[in-house]
Each structure stands twice: as structure tokens, then as C-alpha cells.
Amino acid sequence: MSLRADANAVLSVPVIEALERLAQRQRGPARHRQPVAVIGPGDGGLRECDAAYAVAWHLARAGMAVICGGRGGVMAAASRGAVEAGGIALGILPEEDDRAANEWLSVAVPTGMGEMRNAIIARSGVCLVAIGGGMGTLSEMALGLKWGKAVFVMYGDVSLPGAVPAENVDELLGRVAACLLA
């Protein structure tokens, strides 16, 4: 993987400024205590994993915790991005133990619930950021939308009514930051 921490060069000035405002908010009493759910396939490719890493890295630098499914692919890339930026990555695992947890998790939560754990991830996130597709990702997105959460998607397989698409990391982070600042 080409996971890069120095993604600032690809971000626009308005997005950098929004992330700085979010970081200021996260240092005060009005901070978000819920994490952002970064969801995506366990077999995500390089473009999805690079995007997940960059999104989680920037959100963690702005003081947001990240929650995911705790396994490989997009989940591992998001966990790594959050932790390498000095943040927290929570993984909600489908198994009864943490043997399948990715190595970058700050906290692994084995549930023994199988795919039902997707509901915990969707419910726990203040908003959901889907990078890539797959049935598990779609289930989390659908639950998030059903529960009135903002859902952002990049590189998705299927368009869900209400999910907000983004073409690149800059656009995605701009939309997520605007949501978190509202």
C-alpha cells in the first residue's frame, strides 16, 4: 500500500480551514464525543485504502475518533490513518475474540454477533463515511440513513437515496467537516 500521511497537498484551502475549525471545536466542551464511522470492504483495493487512510488521518488530526469493523482492507487503512495521526480507532468485530482484529486498532470490541455488528457501527457513528462498496458496507449505509445519520460515499457500488456522493478525498472531507461543524 502507498498509504501517505502527508495528504495536505491535495486538500483545498477551504477544506483545510474547515478541518482547523473542527479541531478547535474538538478541544472544547461542544466537541463530538461520538466517533465518525469509516466503513468499507475488507478486501478494498489500493484507491479505497489510500482514501480511507487519508480521511481517517485528517479526521483524527482534527480530534475525531474513528469507528470501523476492525478487520482488514478499508477498515485497517482507516485504523492505521487514525492511529498514525495520533487519534483513536475503535473496531467492532464480528467474532467472539480479537484474533482477526487489525493491528492498528486502539480498542477492539469482539461482539460474537457476526454481521449484526454492522448495526452497532452504524448506530455509533455521528456520521458514516463509506469508501468502496460491498454488501456489508451497503447494510451499514442503509441503517445509518434509516436512523437519520448523514452518510457520505466515495467509490460506492450502488447509489442509495440520501447518501451524499463525493468524487475525491478533498470533496469528501469538506462535506464531512461541514456536517460535523453544523
N, CA, C and O atoms as a DFTB+ gen file, in Angstrom:
728 C
 N C O
     1  1       0.828      -1.184       0.000
     2  2       0.000       0.000       0.000
     3  2       0.869       1.243       0.000
     4  3       1.983       1.244       0.524
     5  1       0.343       2.295      -0.594
     6  2       1.092       3.546      -0.634
     7  2       0.551       4.550       0.368
     8  3       0.638       5.756       0.136
     9  1       0.002       4.086       1.465
    10  2      -0.643       4.953       2.442
    11  2       0.267       6.114       2.834
    12  3       1.381       5.924       3.322
    13  1      -0.252       7.336       2.601
    14  2       0.528       8.540       2.837
    15  2      -0.093       9.379       3.938
    16  3      -1.302       9.611       3.935
    17  1       0.702       9.826       4.857
    18  2       0.206      10.711       5.902
    19  2       0.160      12.152       5.423
    20  3      -0.674      12.923       5.898
    21  1       1.026      12.540       4.500
    22  2       1.095      13.925       4.051
    23  2       0.118      14.160       2.910
    24  3       0.518      14.297       1.754
    25  1      -1.162      14.207       3.244
    26  2      -2.188      14.404       2.222
    27  2      -2.615      15.867       2.134
    28  3      -3.496      16.196       1.339
    29  1      -2.019      16.745       2.923
    30  2      -2.407      18.156       2.888
    31  2      -2.233      18.777       1.513
    32  3      -2.984      19.684       1.154
    33  1      -1.279      18.320       0.744
    34  2      -1.023      18.904      -0.576
    35  2      -2.221      18.746      -1.501
    36  3      -2.388      19.552      -2.417
    37  1      -3.061      17.733      -1.292
    38  2      -4.199      17.515      -2.164
    39  2      -5.472      18.167      -1.638
    40  3      -6.500      18.129      -2.314
    41  1      -5.430      18.759      -0.460
    42  2      -6.620      19.392       0.101
    43  2      -6.684      20.867      -0.280
    44  3      -5.670      21.562      -0.340
    45  1      -7.897      21.317      -0.533
    46  2      -8.108      22.723      -0.863
    47  2      -8.053      23.565       0.420
    48  3      -8.214      23.049       1.525
    49  1      -7.826      24.845       0.250
    50  2      -7.757      25.759       1.392
    51  2      -9.061      25.747       2.192
    52  3      -8.993      25.702       3.420
    53  1     -10.250      25.785       1.566
    54  2     -11.475      25.740       2.375
    55  2     -11.606      24.469       3.222
    56  3     -12.114      24.523       4.343
    57  1     -11.159      23.348       2.703
    58  2     -11.242      22.098       3.471
    59  2     -10.245      22.128       4.625
    60  3     -10.577      21.715       5.736
    61  1      -9.048      22.603       4.381
    62  2      -8.054      22.732       5.461
    63  2      -8.582      23.648       6.553
    64  3      -8.434      23.347       7.737
    65  1      -9.192      24.756       6.173
    66  2      -9.754      25.693       7.156
    67  2     -10.907      25.060       7.933
    68  3     -11.026      25.273       9.140
    69  1     -11.753      24.289       7.260
    70  2     -12.858      23.610       7.943
    71  2     -12.323      22.589       8.939
    72  3     -12.849      22.474      10.046
    73  1     -11.293      21.852       8.564
    74  2     -10.691      20.883       9.480
    75  2     -10.041      21.582      10.671
    76  3     -10.066      21.054      11.783
    77  1      -9.463      22.755      10.455
    78  2      -8.890      23.524      11.571
    79  2      -9.997      23.995      12.521
    80  3      -9.814      23.960      13.738
    81  1     -11.146      24.434      11.983
    82  2     -12.280      24.833      12.839
    83  2     -12.802      23.629      13.624
    84  3     -13.151      23.746      14.799
    85  1     -12.851      22.476      12.963
    86  2     -13.284      21.261      13.647
    87  2     -12.323      20.918      14.778
    88  3     -12.761      20.540      15.865
    89  1     -11.032      21.044      14.541
    90  2     -10.030      20.762      15.578
    91  2     -10.219      21.688      16.776
    92  3     -10.102      21.250      17.921
    93  1     -10.510      22.960      16.523
    94  2     -10.759      23.895      17.628
    95  2     -11.997      23.478      18.412
    96  3     -11.996      23.497      19.642
    97  1     -13.041      23.104      17.704
    98  2     -14.274      22.675      18.372
    99  2     -14.019      21.424      19.214
   100  3     -14.561      21.293      20.312
   101  1     -13.203      20.514      18.708
   102  2     -12.943      19.260      19.407
   103  2     -12.140      19.455      20.693
   104  3     -12.070      18.548      21.522
   105  1     -11.543      20.619      20.862
   106  2     -10.800      20.912      22.092
   107  2     -11.690      21.549      23.159
   108  3     -11.230      21.805      24.271
   109  1     -12.954      21.807      22.835
   110  2     -13.842      22.492      23.764
   111  2     -14.991      21.629      24.252
   112  3     -15.075      20.444      23.928
   113  1     -15.876      22.237      25.035
   114  2     -16.988      21.480      25.620
   115  2     -18.035      21.027      24.595
   116  3     -18.806      20.110      24.879
   117  1     -18.079      21.641      23.426
   118  2     -19.064      21.269      22.402
   119  2     -18.535      20.185      21.456
   120  3     -19.082      19.975      20.374
   121  1     -17.469      19.504      21.874
   122  2     -16.851      18.506      20.997
   123  2     -17.791      17.327      20.755
   124  3     -18.688      17.045      21.549
   125  1     -17.556      16.650      19.635
   126  2     -18.275      15.408      19.335
   127  2     -17.646      14.302      20.164
   128  3     -16.438      14.075      20.100
   129  1     -18.459      13.627      20.931
   130  2     -17.971      12.501      21.712
   131  2     -18.144      11.190      20.945
   132  3     -17.474      10.198      21.236
   133  1     -19.040      11.193      19.970
   134  2     -19.213      10.015      19.130
   135  2     -18.152      10.020      18.034
   136  3     -17.748      11.085      17.568
   137  1     -17.704       8.849      17.623
   138  2     -16.725       8.776      16.537
   139  2     -17.388       8.924      15.172
   140  3     -18.613       8.885      15.057
   141  1     -16.580       9.090      14.158
   142  2     -17.034       9.014      12.776
   143  2     -16.851       7.563      12.349
   144  3     -15.790       6.978      12.562
   145  1     -17.887       6.984      11.746
   146  2     -17.784       5.618      11.235
   147  2     -17.162       5.668       9.841
   148  3     -17.721       6.278       8.930
   149  1     -16.025       5.036       9.681
   150  2     -15.396       4.897       8.371
   151  2     -15.587       3.440       7.974
   152  3     -15.012       2.535       8.580
   153  1     -16.403       3.228       6.946
   154  2     -16.808       1.881       6.574
   155  2     -16.379       1.563       5.149
   156  3     -16.231       2.455       4.313
   157  1     -16.184       0.287       4.892
   158  2     -15.789      -0.149       3.564
   159  2     -15.378      -1.601       3.590
   160  3     -15.305      -2.218       4.652
   161  1     -15.110      -2.144       2.424
   162  2     -14.850      -3.578       2.315
   163  2     -13.520      -4.024       2.909
   164  3     -12.524      -3.301       2.879
   165  1     -13.539      -5.228       3.444
   166  2     -12.332      -5.836       3.984
   167  2     -11.333      -6.206       2.904
   168  3     -10.163      -6.457       3.193
   169  1     -11.791      -6.241       1.664
   170  2     -10.895      -6.535       0.548
   171  2     -10.738      -5.323      -0.362
   172  3     -10.527      -5.469      -1.566
   173  1     -10.840      -4.130       0.212
   174  2     -10.706      -2.895      -0.566
   175  2      -9.370      -2.811      -1.273
   176  3      -8.345      -3.266      -0.766
   177  1      -9.403      -2.222      -2.451
   178  2      -8.190      -2.058      -3.240
   179  2      -7.379      -0.845      -2.815
   180  3      -7.713      -0.159      -1.849
   181  1      -6.316      -0.597      -3.549
   182  2      -5.392       0.481      -3.217
   183  2      -6.065       1.847      -3.178
   184  3      -5.829       2.614      -2.245
   185  1      -6.901       2.172      -4.170
   186  2      -7.526       3.504      -4.175
   187  2      -8.452       3.679      -2.983
   188  3      -8.484       4.754      -2.384
   189  1      -9.207       2.644      -2.624
   190  2     -10.100       2.731      -1.473
   191  2      -9.305       2.836      -0.172
   192  3      -9.636       3.638       0.701
   193  1      -8.264       2.029      -0.051
   194  2      -7.453       2.050       1.179
   195  2      -6.694       3.358       1.330
   196  3      -6.600       3.890       2.436
   197  1      -6.152       3.884       0.241
   198  2      -5.478       5.195       0.316
   199  2      -6.457       6.282       0.755
   200  3      -6.124       7.128       1.585
   201  1      -7.666       6.252       0.194
   202  2      -8.674       7.248       0.563
   203  2      -9.077       7.090       2.025
   204  3      -9.191       8.084       2.742
   205  1      -9.294       5.857       2.476
   206  2      -9.689       5.618       3.871
   207  2      -8.603       6.089       4.836
   208  3      -8.894       6.691       5.869
   209  1      -7.353       5.808       4.486
   210  2      -6.233       6.251       5.314
   211  2      -6.240       7.781       5.424
   212  3      -6.166       8.329       6.524
   213  1      -6.328       8.457       4.290
   214  2      -6.273       9.923       4.275
   215  2      -7.440      10.533       5.039
   216  3      -7.249      11.466       5.819
   217  1      -8.644      10.019       4.823
   218  2      -9.823      10.556       5.517
   219  2      -9.673      10.375       7.022
   220  3      -9.874      11.324       7.779
   221  1      -9.326       9.180       7.464
   222  2      -9.178       8.923       8.897
   223  2      -8.037       9.739       9.496
   224  3      -8.146      10.238      10.616
   225  1      -6.947       9.871       8.751
   226  2      -5.800      10.648       9.232
   227  2      -6.216      12.096       9.500
   228  3      -5.930      12.644      10.565
   229  1      -6.886      12.702       8.535
   230  2      -7.302      14.102       8.697
   231  2      -8.356      14.266       9.789
   232  3      -8.312      15.231      10.551
   233  1      -9.293      13.338       9.869
   234  2     -10.305      13.432      10.930
   235  2      -9.670      13.271      12.305
   236  3     -10.029      13.985      13.241
   237  1      -8.735      12.343      12.433
   238  2      -8.047      12.159      13.718
   239  2      -7.222      13.393      14.078
   240  3      -7.198      13.800      15.239
   241  1      -6.549      13.990      13.100
   242  2      -5.785      15.228      13.355
   243  2      -6.700      16.348      13.831
   244  3      -6.272      17.244      14.559
   245  1      -7.968      16.292      13.413
   246  2      -8.944      17.295      13.831
   247  2      -9.628      16.907      15.142
   248  3     -10.545      17.597      15.587
   249  1      -9.190      15.804      15.768
   250  2      -9.698      15.429      17.074
   251  2     -10.850      14.444      17.082
   252  3     -11.440      14.196      18.133
   253  1     -11.184      13.877      15.931
   254  2     -12.275      12.908      15.864
   255  2     -11.742      11.486      16.040
   256  3     -10.695      11.138      15.495
   257  1     -12.459      10.680      16.796
   258  2     -12.181       9.250      16.868
   259  2     -12.852       8.588      15.665
   260  3     -13.793       9.133      15.087
   261  1     -12.358       7.416      15.299
   262  2     -12.882       6.661      14.162
   263  2     -13.352       5.302      14.657
   264  3     -12.687       4.661      15.471
   265  1     -14.512       4.866      14.155
   266  2     -15.011       3.526      14.446
   267  2     -15.184       2.787      13.127
   268  3     -15.585       3.374      12.122
   269  1     -14.880       1.502      13.139
   270  2     -14.981       0.694      11.919
   271  2     -15.238      -0.751      12.321
   272  3     -15.450      -1.058      13.494
   273  1     -15.213      -1.629      11.328
   274  2     -15.433      -3.047      11.574
   275  2     -14.232      -3.786      12.124
   276  3     -14.336      -4.958      12.488
   277  1     -13.090      -3.112      12.189
   278  2     -11.930      -3.653      12.884
   279  2     -11.106      -4.704      12.171
   280  3     -10.172      -5.253      12.754
   281  1     -11.429      -4.992      10.929
   282  2     -10.692      -6.040      10.223
   283  2      -9.771      -5.425       9.173
   284  3      -9.194      -4.366       9.416
   285  1      -9.619      -6.063       8.010
   286  2      -8.657      -5.635       7.002
   287  2      -9.200      -4.632       5.998
   288  3     -10.271      -4.056       6.192
   289  1      -8.456      -4.433       4.936
   290  2      -8.863      -3.561       3.840
   291  2      -9.091      -2.123       4.264
   292  3      -8.238      -1.512       4.907
   293  1     -10.245      -1.586       3.902
   294  2     -10.597      -0.198       4.232
   295  2     -10.577       0.012       5.732
   296  3     -10.153       1.068       6.202
   297  1     -11.027      -0.975       6.494
   298  2     -11.067      -0.851       7.954
   299  2      -9.661      -0.717       8.533
   300  3      -9.427       0.109       9.415
   301  1      -8.732      -1.523       8.040
   302  2      -7.349      -1.451       8.512
   303  2      -6.706      -0.137       8.096
   304  3      -5.980       0.473       8.881
   305  1      -6.966       0.303       6.869
   306  2      -6.387       1.562       6.396
   307  2      -6.894       2.740       7.219
   308  3      -6.120       3.629       7.571
   309  1      -8.186       2.753       7.526
   310  2      -8.748       3.833       8.347
   311  2      -8.170       3.779       9.760
   312  3      -7.837       4.816      10.334
   313  1      -8.051       2.585      10.317
   314  2      -7.475       2.440      11.663
   315  2      -6.044       2.948      11.686
   316  3      -5.649       3.683      12.591
   317  1      -5.279       2.556      10.693
   318  2      -3.879       2.982      10.621
   319  2      -3.783       4.499      10.482
   320  3      -2.970       5.137      11.151
   321  1      -4.612       5.076       9.612
   322  2      -4.597       6.524       9.434
   323  2      -4.911       7.267      10.722
   324  3      -4.237       8.235      11.072
   325  1      -5.939       6.806      11.424
   326  2      -6.325       7.471      12.672
   327  2      -5.218       7.380      13.716
   328  3      -4.872       8.379      14.345
   329  1      -4.670       6.199      13.899
   330  2      -3.646       5.993      14.926
   331  2      -2.349       6.720      14.570
   332  3      -1.717       7.318      15.441
   333  1      -1.948       6.673      13.303
   334  2      -0.716       7.368      12.908
   335  2      -0.850       8.882      13.005
   336  3       0.156       9.589      13.062
   337  1      -2.079       9.387      13.023
   338  2      -2.299      10.827      13.211
   339  2      -2.438      11.179      14.687
   340  3      -2.664      12.340      15.029
   341  1      -2.304      10.195      15.556
   342  2      -2.395      10.437      16.991
   343  2      -3.794      10.278      17.547
   344  3      -4.060      10.688      18.677
   345  1      -4.692       9.691      16.774
   346  2      -6.073       9.537      17.202
   347  2      -6.395       8.138      17.699
   348  3      -5.511       7.327      17.975
   349  1      -7.687       7.887      17.801
   350  2      -8.214       6.630      18.328
   351  2      -8.998       5.914      17.243
   352  3      -9.797       6.526      16.533
   353  1      -8.764       4.610      17.119
   354  2      -9.507       3.763      16.186
   355  2     -10.169       2.635      16.969
   356  3      -9.496       1.823      17.604
   357  1     -11.493       2.598      16.913
   358  2     -12.257       1.540      17.569
   359  2     -12.711       0.544      16.516
   360  3     -13.169       0.942      15.444
   361  1     -12.592      -0.735      16.806
   362  2     -13.028      -1.772      15.889
   363  2     -14.085      -2.645      16.516
   364  3     -13.870      -3.231      17.578
   365  1     -15.240      -2.733      15.854
   366  2     -16.341      -3.571      16.326
   367  2     -16.289      -4.867      15.519
   368  3     -16.701      -4.900      14.359
   369  1     -15.795      -5.904      16.123
   370  2     -15.504      -7.161      15.437
   371  2     -16.708      -8.112      15.437
   372  3     -17.476      -8.152      16.399
   373  1     -16.861      -8.871      14.358
   374  2     -17.960      -9.834      14.313
   375  2     -17.688     -11.096      15.130
   376  3     -18.626     -11.796      15.510
   377  1     -16.428     -11.392      15.401
   378  2     -16.048     -12.613      16.102
   379  2     -16.183     -12.467      17.621
   380  3     -16.429     -11.382      18.148
   381  1     -16.013     -13.598      18.295
   382  2     -16.079     -13.629      19.759
   383  2     -14.750     -13.304      20.423
   384  3     -14.671     -13.219      21.649
   385  1     -13.703     -13.119      19.619
   386  2     -12.397     -12.762      20.164
   387  2     -11.744     -11.759      19.222
   388  3     -12.317     -11.392      18.196
   389  1     -10.547     -11.321      19.577
   390  2      -9.900     -10.270      18.785
   391  2      -8.789     -10.780      17.869
   392  3      -7.960      -9.991      17.418
   393  1      -8.758     -12.068      17.590
   394  2      -7.688     -12.625      16.755
   395  2      -7.684     -12.067      15.332
   396  3      -6.618     -11.968      14.724
   397  1      -8.837     -11.701      14.787
   398  2      -8.918     -11.178      13.421
   399  2      -8.828      -9.654      13.372
   400  3      -8.960      -9.065      12.300
   401  1      -8.605      -9.012      14.510
   402  2      -8.519      -7.549      14.568
   403  2      -7.284      -7.059      13.828
   404  3      -6.232      -7.698      13.859
   405  1      -7.424      -5.914      13.161
   406  2      -6.239      -5.354      12.515
   407  2      -5.308      -4.785      13.588
   408  3      -5.741      -4.429      14.684
   409  1      -4.043      -4.708      13.252
   410  2      -3.012      -4.350      14.238
   411  2      -3.024      -2.892      14.672
   412  3      -2.344      -2.540      15.636
   413  1      -3.784      -2.024      13.982
   414  2      -3.749      -0.600      14.296
   415  2      -4.864      -0.151      15.221
   416  3      -4.907       1.023      15.591
   417  1      -5.756      -1.029      15.604
   418  2      -6.861      -0.624      16.470
   419  2      -6.360      -0.157      17.833
   420  3      -5.461      -0.759      18.420
   421  1      -6.954       0.918      18.319
   422  2      -6.717       1.349      19.696
   423  2      -7.533       0.489      20.642
   424  3      -7.075       0.121      21.724
   425  1      -8.753       0.173      20.219
   426  2      -9.667      -0.642      21.016
   427  2     -10.357      -1.628      20.080
   428  3     -10.922      -1.231      19.060
   429  1     -10.311      -2.909      20.425
   430  2     -11.027      -3.943      19.679
   431  2     -12.178      -4.436      20.553
   432  3     -11.988      -4.756      21.727
   433  1     -13.369      -4.494      19.967
   434  2     -14.554      -4.945      20.696
   435  2     -15.119      -6.185      20.004
   436  3     -15.874      -6.056      19.040
   437  1     -14.772      -7.376      20.474
   438  2     -15.348      -8.588      19.903
   439  2     -16.813      -8.698      20.329
   440  3     -17.130      -8.555      21.510
   441  1     -17.702      -8.952      19.370
   442  2     -19.132      -8.994      19.697
   443  2     -19.729     -10.396      19.612
   444  3     -20.711     -10.685      20.294
   445  1     -19.151     -11.274      18.783
   446  2     -19.756     -12.571      18.558
   447  2     -21.070     -12.480      17.807
   448  3     -21.841     -13.439      17.785
   449  1     -21.333     -11.339      17.191
   450  2     -22.617     -11.079      16.539
   451  2     -22.586     -11.267      15.027
   452  3     -23.613     -11.093      14.370
   453  1     -21.449     -11.614      14.465
   454  2     -21.366     -11.712      13.012
   455  2     -21.677     -10.362      12.370
   456  3     -21.298      -9.308      12.881
   457  1     -22.374     -10.424      11.239
   458  2     -22.677      -9.179      10.513
   459  2     -23.648      -8.266      11.248
   460  3     -23.802      -7.102      10.877
   461  1     -24.301      -8.776      12.278
   462  2     -25.204      -7.926      13.066
   463  2     -24.429      -6.787      13.721
   464  3     -25.016      -5.779      14.113
   465  1     -23.124      -6.946      13.841
   466  2     -22.306      -5.878      14.423
   467  2     -22.333      -4.637      13.549
   468  3     -21.991      -3.554      14.025
   469  1     -22.732      -4.756      12.275
   470  2     -22.840      -3.592      11.396
   471  2     -23.800      -2.559      11.962
   472  3     -23.604      -1.359      11.776
   473  1     -24.833      -3.017      12.650
   474  2     -25.792      -2.095      13.265
   475  2     -25.118      -1.271      14.368
   476  3     -25.413      -0.086      14.527
   477  1     -24.227      -1.891      15.117
   478  2     -23.520      -1.161      16.177
   479  2     -22.646      -0.070      15.566
   480  3     -22.602       1.054      16.067
   481  1     -21.959      -0.404      14.493
   482  2     -21.099       0.580      13.829
   483  2     -21.931       1.740      13.304
   484  3     -21.592       2.904      13.521
   485  1     -23.027       1.421      12.609
   486  2     -23.877       2.474      12.036
   487  2     -24.506       3.340      13.123
   488  3     -24.606       4.557      12.964
   489  1     -24.924       2.734      14.209
   490  2     -25.556       3.495      15.297
   491  2     -24.535       4.342      16.052
   492  3     -24.865       5.427      16.532
   493  1     -23.298       3.857      16.160
   494  2     -22.279       4.536      16.965
   495  2     -21.703       5.772      16.306
   496  3     -21.283       6.695      17.005
   497  1     -21.669       5.822      14.984
   498  2     -21.051       6.944      14.298
   499  2     -21.914       8.190      14.316
   500  3     -23.129       8.116      14.132
   501  1     -21.289       9.326      14.537
   502  2     -22.018      10.596      14.429
   503  2     -22.444      10.804      12.980
   504  3     -23.482      11.407      12.709
   505  1     -21.635      10.300      12.055
   506  2     -21.966      10.221      10.641
   507  2     -21.185       9.039      10.085
   508  3     -20.297       8.505      10.749
   509  1     -21.520       8.631       8.859
   510  2     -20.862       7.480       8.249
   511  2     -20.157       7.904       6.975
   512  3     -20.716       8.638       6.160
   513  1     -18.932       7.440       6.807
   514  2     -18.134       7.704       5.611
   515  2     -17.844       6.357       4.963
   516  3     -17.032       5.578       5.463
   517  1     -18.517       6.089       3.844
   518  2     -18.355       4.823       3.137
   519  2     -17.355       5.009       2.005
   520  3     -17.508       5.893       1.162
   521  1     -16.335       4.166       1.997
   522  2     -15.322       4.216       0.940
   523  2     -15.243       2.826       0.331
   524  3     -14.702       1.899       0.932
   525  1     -15.789       2.697      -0.868
   526  2     -15.885       1.403      -1.512
   527  2     -17.273       0.826      -1.295
   528  3     -18.132       1.448      -0.672
   529  1     -17.473      -0.360      -1.814
   530  2     -18.799      -0.959      -1.752
   531  2     -18.794      -2.310      -1.094
   532  3     -17.915      -2.638      -0.298
   533  1     -19.788      -3.082      -1.441
   534  2     -19.964      -4.400      -0.858
   535  2     -21.224      -4.434      -0.019
   536  3     -21.744      -3.399       0.398
   537  1     -21.701      -5.635       0.218
   538  2     -22.962      -5.810       0.937
   539  2     -22.894      -5.327       2.390
   540  3     -23.846      -4.722       2.884
   541  1     -21.784      -5.587       3.069
   542  2     -21.669      -5.126       4.451
   543  2     -21.689      -3.609       4.539
   544  3     -22.345      -3.034       5.408
   545  1     -20.966      -2.972       3.637
   546  2     -20.937      -1.509       3.601
   547  2     -22.323      -0.963       3.299
   548  3     -22.766      -0.004       3.931
   549  1     -23.006      -1.569       2.339
   550  2     -24.364      -1.133       1.996
   551  2     -25.315      -1.283       3.179
   552  3     -26.169      -0.426       3.404
   553  1     -25.169      -2.367       3.933
   554  2     -26.049      -2.555       5.090
   555  2     -25.823      -1.462       6.133
   556  3     -26.777      -0.955       6.723
   557  1     -24.567      -1.103       6.358
   558  2     -24.256      -0.032       7.319
   559  2     -24.792       1.312       6.822
   560  3     -25.351       2.092       7.594
   561  1     -24.614       1.572       5.522
   562  2     -25.126       2.810       4.950
   563  2     -26.640       2.886       5.093
   564  3     -27.172       3.914       5.511
   565  1     -27.342       1.803       4.748
   566  2     -28.805       1.780       4.814
   567  2     -29.299       1.997       6.246
   568  3     -30.252       2.743       6.472
   569  1     -28.654       1.348       7.200
   570  2     -29.044       1.549       8.595
   571  2     -28.791       2.988       9.035
   572  3     -29.631       3.593       9.701
   573  1     -27.632       3.537       8.663
   574  2     -27.349       4.930       9.006
   575  2     -28.400       5.872       8.441
   576  3     -28.884       6.759       9.144
   577  1     -28.752       5.688       7.188
   578  2     -29.782       6.531       6.567
   579  2     -31.131       6.350       7.260
   580  3     -31.844       7.324       7.496
   581  1     -31.479       5.111       7.583
   582  2     -32.747       4.833       8.271
   583  2     -32.809       5.571       9.611
   584  3     -33.869       6.045      10.019
   585  1     -31.673       5.661      10.280
   586  2     -31.626       6.311      11.590
   587  2     -31.352       7.811      11.503
   588  3     -31.095       8.454      12.520
   589  1     -31.406       8.370      10.293
   590  2     -31.267       9.816      10.134
   591  2     -29.850      10.343      10.218
   592  3     -29.645      11.533      10.453
   593  1     -28.877       9.481      10.029
   594  2     -27.481       9.924      10.075
   595  2     -27.029      10.382       8.701
   596  3     -27.517       9.885       7.686
   597  1     -26.106      11.316       8.663
   598  2     -25.501      11.727       7.400
   599  2     -24.594      10.597       6.924
   600  3     -23.800      10.059       7.696
   601  1     -24.721      10.243       5.649
   602  2     -23.913       9.184       5.055
   603  2     -23.245       9.745       3.807
   604  3     -23.907      10.250       2.901
   605  1     -21.930       9.647       3.779
   606  2     -21.126      10.131       2.662
   607  2     -20.490       8.929       1.992
   608  3     -20.114       7.971       2.668
   609  1     -20.364       8.965       0.676
   610  2     -19.845       7.793      -0.028
   611  2     -18.911       8.187      -1.162
   612  3     -19.159       9.141      -1.899
   613  1     -17.836       7.428      -1.280
   614  2     -16.877       7.583      -2.376
   615  2     -16.523       6.182      -2.870
   616  3     -16.284       5.279      -2.068
   617  1     -16.490       6.006      -4.164
   618  2     -16.197       4.714      -4.803
   619  2     -17.241       3.657      -4.458
   620  3     -16.909       2.477      -4.346
   621  1     -18.488       4.061      -4.289
   622  2     -19.537       3.109      -3.957
   623  2     -20.002       2.317      -5.168
   624  3     -19.864       2.763      -6.307
   625  1     -20.553       1.141      -4.909
   626  2     -21.087       0.275      -5.962
   627  2     -22.496       0.683      -6.370
   628  3     -22.840       0.681      -7.552
   629  1     -23.307       1.033      -5.372
   630  2     -24.723       1.293      -5.564
   631  2     -25.052       2.638      -4.943
   632  3     -24.547       2.980      -3.874
   633  1     -25.891       3.390      -5.611
   634  2     -26.324       4.680      -5.089
   635  2     -27.552       4.490      -4.202
   636  3     -28.567       3.965      -4.659
   637  1     -27.471       4.903      -2.962
   638  2     -28.609       4.836      -2.051
   639  2     -29.222       6.223      -1.901
   640  3     -28.493       7.197      -1.713
   641  1     -30.539       6.331      -1.981
   642  2     -31.188       7.635      -1.795
   643  2     -30.819       8.231      -0.440
   644  3     -30.974       7.584       0.595
   645  1     -30.341       9.441      -0.457
   646  2     -29.948      10.127       0.768
   647  2     -28.462      10.118       1.044
   648  3     -27.972      10.972       1.782
   649  1     -27.730       9.177       0.471
   650  2     -26.280       9.149       0.650
   651  2     -25.661      10.237      -0.215
   652  3     -26.060      10.423      -1.365
   653  1     -24.695      10.949       0.330
   654  2     -24.070      12.080      -0.349
   655  2     -22.778      11.613      -1.013
   656  3     -21.835      11.221      -0.325
   657  1     -22.727      11.652      -2.354
   658  2     -21.528      11.177      -3.045
   659  2     -20.413      12.219      -3.051
   660  3     -20.663      13.422      -2.963
   661  1     -19.191      11.735      -3.155
   662  2     -18.020      12.601      -3.298
   663  2     -17.100      11.973      -4.329
   664  3     -17.004      10.750      -4.426
   665  1     -16.428      12.813      -5.094
   666  2     -15.553      12.333      -6.166
   667  2     -14.121      12.091      -5.717
   668  3     -13.405      11.292      -6.320
   669  1     -13.698      12.785      -4.650
   670  2     -12.311      12.670      -4.206
   671  2     -12.225      12.957      -2.704
   672  3     -13.213      13.349      -2.082
   673  1     -11.054      12.761      -2.138
   674  2     -10.856      12.927      -0.695
   675  2     -11.132      14.363      -0.260
   676  3     -11.728      14.580       0.795
   677  1     -10.713      15.336      -1.048
   678  2     -10.944      16.738      -0.705
   679  2     -12.439      17.020      -0.570
   680  3     -12.882      17.603       0.420
   681  1     -13.203      16.603      -1.566
   682  2     -14.652      16.827      -1.534
   683  2     -15.292      16.074      -0.372
   684  3     -16.162      16.608       0.315
   685  1     -14.862      14.843      -0.156
   686  2     -15.402      14.033       0.934
   687  2     -15.132      14.673       2.284
   688  3     -16.048      14.822       3.093
   689  1     -13.890      15.052       2.537
   690  2     -13.550      15.693       3.812
   691  2     -14.264      17.016       4.000
   692  3     -14.658      17.355       5.116
   693  1     -14.437      17.773       2.917
   694  2     -15.169      19.041       3.001
   695  2     -16.599      18.818       3.439
   696  3     -17.109      19.551       4.287
   697  1     -17.255      17.820       2.875
   698  2     -18.642      17.529       3.232
   699  2     -18.764      16.972       4.649
   700  3     -19.689      17.323       5.382
   701  1     -17.835      16.112       5.028
   702  2     -17.862      15.552       6.371
   703  2     -17.593      16.646       7.405
   704  3     -18.284      16.716       8.422
   705  1     -16.602      17.497       7.158
   706  2     -16.284      18.589       8.088
   707  2     -17.472      19.531       8.232
   708  3     -17.792      19.955       9.342
   709  1     -18.128      19.864       7.125
   710  2     -19.303      20.752       7.175
   711  2     -20.401      20.125       8.029
   712  3     -21.047      20.819       8.814
   713  1     -20.615      18.832       7.883
   714  2     -21.600      18.130       8.684
   715  2     -21.228      18.187      10.169
   716  3     -22.087      18.456      11.010
   717  1     -19.981      17.940      10.491
   718  2     -19.540      17.918      11.882
   719  2     -19.540      19.302      12.516
   720  3     -19.636      19.426      13.737
   721  1     -19.434      20.333      11.701
   722  2     -19.429      21.706      12.199
   723  2     -20.829      22.299      12.312
   724  3     -21.010      23.338      12.947
   725  1     -21.810      21.657      11.707
   726  2     -23.199      22.193      11.691
   727  2     -23.820      22.155      13.066
   728  3     -24.970      22.562      13.235
